[in-house]
């Protein structure tokens, strides 16, 4: 049976020894460290985090996200990145040479991009760019969604988990830090990769997940053959 990580509620005191608190942890008036979220405690070699079970995506500068075009103006697009705030991309922040009023020929409503959060203003509206290495318009493939707090678990340390899925399902996968995931491959392999990702999403709060996913994917690949 999988070992379950410590589950904490907002305001619950967390015992911290030598390692430093990082995400999802705050110090109360008594000087004790407490959880900001309902989630699980994750301890690394240097830091301790509380990872919430659910939650909205709040953009941060430098985040790489997958977004959907929902509106087009003369010189910019409005992009949905699962954030409660407005997100825009100007035509100058693309690799394409275009004129104002002509931008919908390059990127239309309903199409997806893999972009970076370039700047945020004081009310948390963000400007996106696809003028960087690896960023682009996403063509073909299939988009699925997971809670943004589960993304680090799906990626794994150093990309280990997502690379495992790619290897055993023969798919290309792009993961946005906002919880949208693009998968390209045959329909059968896309379904297999999606099932693996959803399994990680369900079991993200447990330990020993990498070993279980390896066995799961090996068995899935054997049955698929």
C-alpha beads as a LAMMPS data file, in Angstrom:
LAMMPS data file: protein, C-alpha beads

225 atoms
224 bonds

1 atom types
1 bond types

-500.0 500.0 xlo xhi
-500.0 500.0 ylo yhi
-500.0 500.0 zlo zhi

Masses

1 110.0

Atoms # bond

1 1 1 0.000 0.000 0.000
2 1 1 1.296 3.479 -0.871
3 1 1 2.470 5.604 2.019
4 1 1 0.435 8.819 2.353
5 1 1 2.208 12.105 2.967
6 1 1 1.245 14.355 5.866
7 1 1 -2.006 16.198 5.126
8 1 1 -2.421 19.647 6.677
9 1 1 -5.182 22.240 6.909
10 1 1 -4.880 26.037 6.616
11 1 1 -3.349 27.401 9.810
12 1 1 -2.100 24.025 11.034
13 1 1 1.336 24.165 12.668
14 1 1 4.132 22.378 10.792
15 1 1 7.190 21.072 12.593
16 1 1 10.318 22.409 10.898
17 1 1 13.837 21.489 12.053
18 1 1 16.896 22.261 9.936
19 1 1 15.323 22.749 6.505
20 1 1 13.883 26.076 5.370
21 1 1 10.175 26.802 4.701
22 1 1 9.348 27.817 1.152
23 1 1 6.018 27.670 -0.712
24 1 1 2.716 27.445 1.151
25 1 1 4.238 28.085 4.596
26 1 1 4.017 31.220 6.766
27 1 1 5.059 32.250 10.294
28 1 1 2.251 33.129 12.729
29 1 1 2.327 35.674 15.577
30 1 1 3.783 33.110 17.952
31 1 1 6.670 32.496 15.565
32 1 1 5.457 29.057 14.535
33 1 1 5.325 27.894 10.921
34 1 1 1.853 27.115 9.577
35 1 1 0.280 25.864 6.360
36 1 1 -1.391 28.312 3.994
37 1 1 -3.388 25.560 2.287
38 1 1 -5.285 22.335 2.599
39 1 1 -2.656 20.090 1.076
40 1 1 0.348 17.883 1.701
41 1 1 3.727 18.549 3.284
42 1 1 6.657 17.867 0.980
43 1 1 10.160 17.840 2.487
44 1 1 13.275 18.051 0.344
45 1 1 16.931 18.193 1.291
46 1 1 16.881 21.967 1.764
47 1 1 13.251 23.134 1.748
48 1 1 9.777 22.245 2.973
49 1 1 6.650 23.093 0.940
50 1 1 2.918 22.681 1.327
51 1 1 1.353 21.662 -1.992
52 1 1 -2.392 22.418 -2.155
53 1 1 -4.794 19.792 -3.463
54 1 1 -6.620 22.330 -5.624
55 1 1 -6.394 25.994 -6.456
56 1 1 -6.339 28.676 -9.133
57 1 1 -3.287 29.404 -11.221
58 1 1 -1.719 32.766 -10.376
59 1 1 0.830 33.895 -12.982
60 1 1 4.427 34.598 -12.023
61 1 1 7.047 36.263 -14.187
62 1 1 9.000 33.642 -16.111
63 1 1 6.327 30.925 -15.891
64 1 1 5.834 28.900 -19.058
65 1 1 2.163 28.314 -19.755
66 1 1 -0.221 26.942 -22.354
67 1 1 -2.917 29.408 -23.372
68 1 1 -5.927 29.582 -25.658
69 1 1 -6.774 32.586 -27.820
70 1 1 -10.204 33.924 -26.820
71 1 1 -10.199 37.388 -28.372
72 1 1 -8.306 39.243 -31.101
73 1 1 -7.721 42.992 -31.338
74 1 1 -5.929 45.054 -33.984
75 1 1 -2.463 44.398 -32.510
76 1 1 -2.877 41.918 -29.649
77 1 1 -4.542 38.726 -28.528
78 1 1 -6.383 37.987 -25.290
79 1 1 -5.187 34.621 -23.995
80 1 1 -6.928 32.315 -21.504
81 1 1 -4.321 30.690 -19.235
82 1 1 -6.702 29.533 -16.462
83 1 1 -5.918 32.656 -14.461
84 1 1 -8.561 34.925 -12.887
85 1 1 -6.717 37.904 -14.394
86 1 1 -6.448 39.356 -17.905
87 1 1 -3.625 37.972 -20.069
88 1 1 -2.500 39.606 -23.313
89 1 1 0.089 39.047 -26.037
90 1 1 1.192 41.827 -28.398
91 1 1 2.108 41.104 -32.006
92 1 1 5.677 42.326 -31.307
93 1 1 6.089 39.451 -28.820
94 1 1 5.818 36.819 -31.562
95 1 1 8.396 35.633 -34.128
96 1 1 6.105 36.641 -36.998
97 1 1 6.347 39.778 -39.143
98 1 1 2.854 41.211 -39.438
99 1 1 0.860 44.414 -39.715
100 1 1 -1.723 45.763 -37.281
101 1 1 -5.171 44.395 -38.158
102 1 1 -3.666 41.335 -39.850
103 1 1 -2.766 39.274 -36.796
104 1 1 -5.661 36.782 -36.923
105 1 1 -4.054 35.177 -39.998
106 1 1 -1.206 34.011 -37.767
107 1 1 -3.105 33.028 -34.628
108 1 1 -6.873 32.602 -34.530
109 1 1 -9.522 32.246 -31.866
110 1 1 -9.457 28.788 -30.273
111 1 1 -5.813 28.116 -31.127
112 1 1 -3.218 27.366 -28.450
113 1 1 0.258 28.680 -27.699
114 1 1 3.115 27.661 -25.425
115 1 1 4.213 30.999 -23.996
116 1 1 6.147 32.673 -21.189
117 1 1 4.799 35.197 -18.694
118 1 1 6.943 38.197 -19.571
119 1 1 5.630 40.902 -17.229
120 1 1 2.938 41.421 -14.592
121 1 1 1.367 44.750 -13.628
122 1 1 0.180 45.895 -10.209
123 1 1 -3.246 44.243 -10.642
124 1 1 -1.688 40.945 -11.778
125 1 1 -2.595 41.259 -15.447
126 1 1 0.108 39.563 -17.482
127 1 1 1.774 40.014 -20.850
128 1 1 2.896 36.874 -22.662
129 1 1 5.581 36.214 -25.252
130 1 1 6.430 33.376 -27.629
131 1 1 9.753 34.933 -28.675
132 1 1 12.024 32.530 -26.811
133 1 1 13.560 29.100 -27.310
134 1 1 10.936 26.336 -27.358
135 1 1 7.941 28.675 -27.245
136 1 1 5.525 28.452 -30.131
137 1 1 2.045 28.020 -31.526
138 1 1 0.822 24.514 -30.705
139 1 1 -0.549 22.729 -33.744
140 1 1 -2.263 19.347 -33.711
141 1 1 -2.077 17.274 -30.573
142 1 1 -4.564 17.134 -27.722
143 1 1 -4.994 19.403 -24.677
144 1 1 -5.855 18.104 -21.204
145 1 1 -6.127 19.951 -17.903
146 1 1 -4.922 19.168 -14.365
147 1 1 -4.906 21.335 -11.216
148 1 1 -1.925 23.702 -11.414
149 1 1 -0.592 22.621 -7.983
150 1 1 -0.158 19.056 -9.339
151 1 1 2.138 20.124 -12.199
152 1 1 5.466 19.727 -10.305
153 1 1 4.526 16.145 -9.413
154 1 1 3.658 15.353 -13.052
155 1 1 6.960 16.827 -14.263
156 1 1 8.983 15.059 -11.560
157 1 1 12.458 15.900 -10.315
158 1 1 14.525 17.034 -13.259
159 1 1 11.692 16.051 -15.616
160 1 1 11.941 12.389 -14.575
161 1 1 8.209 11.658 -14.406
162 1 1 7.142 13.265 -17.677
163 1 1 10.137 11.721 -19.479
164 1 1 9.029 8.326 -18.193
165 1 1 5.574 8.870 -19.699
166 1 1 7.035 10.043 -23.013
167 1 1 9.300 6.999 -23.222
168 1 1 6.631 4.384 -22.561
169 1 1 3.807 6.019 -24.544
170 1 1 5.867 7.311 -27.509
171 1 1 4.322 10.781 -27.262
172 1 1 5.486 14.388 -27.278
173 1 1 4.320 16.287 -24.200
174 1 1 4.427 19.982 -23.308
175 1 1 3.379 20.940 -19.779
176 1 1 2.281 24.442 -18.839
177 1 1 2.773 25.582 -15.267
178 1 1 -0.871 26.685 -15.359
179 1 1 -2.090 23.072 -15.534
180 1 1 -2.706 22.703 -19.279
181 1 1 -0.855 19.862 -20.993
182 1 1 -0.387 19.293 -24.749
183 1 1 0.083 15.706 -25.936
184 1 1 0.931 14.639 -29.498
185 1 1 1.023 11.059 -30.786
186 1 1 -1.277 8.393 -32.140
187 1 1 -4.812 8.417 -30.665
188 1 1 -4.039 5.226 -28.720
189 1 1 -0.816 6.626 -27.279
190 1 1 -2.461 9.931 -26.369
191 1 1 -5.057 7.974 -24.383
192 1 1 -2.297 5.990 -22.637
193 1 1 -0.358 9.143 -21.750
194 1 1 -3.523 10.833 -20.516
195 1 1 -4.350 7.849 -18.288
196 1 1 -0.837 7.954 -16.812
197 1 1 -1.059 11.692 -16.122
198 1 1 -4.463 11.324 -14.468
199 1 1 -3.067 8.529 -12.280
200 1 1 -0.291 10.849 -11.101
201 1 1 -2.877 13.570 -10.464
202 1 1 -4.929 11.215 -8.271
203 1 1 -1.917 9.876 -6.350
204 1 1 0.209 13.020 -6.145
205 1 1 -0.101 13.104 -2.344
206 1 1 1.476 9.651 -1.882
207 1 1 5.105 8.545 -1.649
208 1 1 6.779 5.936 -3.839
209 1 1 4.894 7.256 -6.861
210 1 1 7.820 7.096 -9.303
211 1 1 8.329 3.372 -8.697
212 1 1 4.611 2.659 -9.029
213 1 1 4.368 4.670 -12.236
214 1 1 7.337 2.803 -13.705
215 1 1 5.615 -0.530 -13.037
216 1 1 2.297 0.832 -14.305
217 1 1 3.812 2.086 -17.564
218 1 1 5.815 -1.101 -18.104
219 1 1 2.641 -3.133 -17.703
220 1 1 0.677 -0.769 -19.933
221 1 1 3.338 -0.952 -22.646
222 1 1 3.356 -4.764 -22.464
223 1 1 -0.424 -4.938 -22.755
224 1 1 -0.349 -2.389 -25.558
225 1 1 1.986 -4.605 -27.526

Bonds

1 1 1 2
2 1 2 3
3 1 3 4
4 1 4 5
5 1 5 6
6 1 6 7
7 1 7 8
8 1 8 9
9 1 9 10
10 1 10 11
11 1 11 12
12 1 12 13
13 1 13 14
14 1 14 15
15 1 15 16
16 1 16 17
17 1 17 18
18 1 18 19
19 1 19 20
20 1 20 21
21 1 21 22
22 1 22 23
23 1 23 24
24 1 24 25
25 1 25 26
26 1 26 27
27 1 27 28
28 1 28 29
29 1 29 30
30 1 30 31
31 1 31 32
32 1 32 33
33 1 33 34
34 1 34 35
35 1 35 36
36 1 36 37
37 1 37 38
38 1 38 39
39 1 39 40
40 1 40 41
41 1 41 42
42 1 42 43
43 1 43 44
44 1 44 45
45 1 45 46
46 1 46 47
47 1 47 48
48 1 48 49
49 1 49 50
50 1 50 51
51 1 51 52
52 1 52 53
53 1 53 54
54 1 54 55
55 1 55 56
56 1 56 57
57 1 57 58
58 1 58 59
59 1 59 60
60 1 60 61
61 1 61 62
62 1 62 63
63 1 63 64
64 1 64 65
65 1 65 66
66 1 66 67
67 1 67 68
68 1 68 69
69 1 69 70
70 1 70 71
71 1 71 72
72 1 72 73
73 1 73 74
74 1 74 75
75 1 75 76
76 1 76 77
77 1 77 78
78 1 78 79
79 1 79 80
80 1 80 81
81 1 81 82
82 1 82 83
83 1 83 84
84 1 84 85
85 1 85 86
86 1 86 87
87 1 87 88
88 1 88 89
89 1 89 90
90 1 90 91
91 1 91 92
92 1 92 93
93 1 93 94
94 1 94 95
95 1 95 96
96 1 96 97
97 1 97 98
98 1 98 99
99 1 99 100
100 1 100 101
101 1 101 102
102 1 102 103
103 1 103 104
104 1 104 105
105 1 105 106
106 1 106 107
107 1 107 108
108 1 108 109
109 1 109 110
110 1 110 111
111 1 111 112
112 1 112 113
113 1 113 114
114 1 114 115
115 1 115 116
116 1 116 117
117 1 117 118
118 1 118 119
119 1 119 120
120 1 120 121
121 1 121 122
122 1 122 123
123 1 123 124
124 1 124 125
125 1 125 126
126 1 126 127
127 1 127 128
128 1 128 129
129 1 129 130
130 1 130 131
131 1 131 132
132 1 132 133
133 1 133 134
134 1 134 135
135 1 135 136
136 1 136 137
137 1 137 138
138 1 138 139
139 1 139 140
140 1 140 141
141 1 141 142
142 1 142 143
143 1 143 144
144 1 144 145
145 1 145 146
146 1 146 147
147 1 147 148
148 1 148 149
149 1 149 150
150 1 150 151
151 1 151 152
152 1 152 153
153 1 153 154
154 1 154 155
155 1 155 156
156 1 156 157
157 1 157 158
158 1 158 159
159 1 159 160
160 1 160 161
161 1 161 162
162 1 162 163
163 1 163 164
164 1 164 165
165 1 165 166
166 1 166 167
167 1 167 168
168 1 168 169
169 1 169 170
170 1 170 171
171 1 171 172
172 1 172 173
173 1 173 174
174 1 174 175
175 1 175 176
176 1 176 177
177 1 177 178
178 1 178 179
179 1 179 180
180 1 180 181
181 1 181 182
182 1 182 183
183 1 183 184
184 1 184 185
185 1 185 186
186 1 186 187
187 1 187 188
188 1 188 189
189 1 189 190
190 1 190 191
191 1 191 192
192 1 192 193
193 1 193 194
194 1 194 195
195 1 195 196
196 1 196 197
197 1 197 198
198 1 198 199
199 1 199 200
200 1 200 201
201 1 201 202
202 1 202 203
203 1 203 204
204 1 204 205
205 1 205 206
206 1 206 207
207 1 207 208
208 1 208 209
209 1 209 210
210 1 210 211
211 1 211 212
212 1 212 213
213 1 213 214
214 1 214 215
215 1 215 216
216 1 216 217
217 1 217 218
218 1 218 219
219 1 219 220
220 1 220 221
221 1 221 222
222 1 222 223
223 1 223 224
224 1 224 225
